[in-house]
Amino acid sequence: MMLRLRVSFPDRPGALGQAARVLGTLGADILQVTVLERELGRAMDDFTVSWPGTVDAETVRDRLSGVPGMRVEGVWPTREIPGAAPDYDLLKHVAADPGRAFATLVDAVPDLVSADWAVIVSPESGELLHRSWQAPEAFDEGSGLVGVKVTDLATLRPAVLGSGRHQLMSLPVPGTSRHLILARADGPPFHRAEVDRAMRVLEIVSIMGRTP
């Protein structure tokens, strides 16, 4: 199985190696390391790892947390293929069929930021205009988005929110009143690096989608 691990640790020589050694003793194959931030003497990285079978996420969390100064921010499944370029693939498909730009976006953008699903919503009507196949059909109690209203998600700027068992990202679609909402159930809140990546792709898709 393949997991994403978000780990915070002191930004000093050897700290990254300590995390890699712990994962190695657990039988993990480290496929990719993504640097999220380096500031105030600490670093935060995402590890994409695979195991030959199933793994107890709590065991991984406990072993890594046993290293002095190391914190595990999240452990969750991921579909992202290390070394792939899903953002380029997404833009290629949009360029091939601009009329389906936003339908293509919601299908593909979750894999860019290890999200579970995506929708584009109209705040005025509450209608989900486009949705990935995993997304709920409406924001109601059955969707797991406890207490969330569409107007809560419709901010003027990118925002990260939590609701029920989901972590949410809300991005305004440029030039419209619509919003792109992404969600994941098992991972930590979306990092600003993930928000920035999704927003850049959304801006390009918005331009391509308006091309005659």
Order of alpha helices (4+ residues) and beta strands (2+ residues): beta-alpha-beta-beta-alpha-beta-alpha-alpha-beta-beta-alpha-beta-beta-beta-alpha
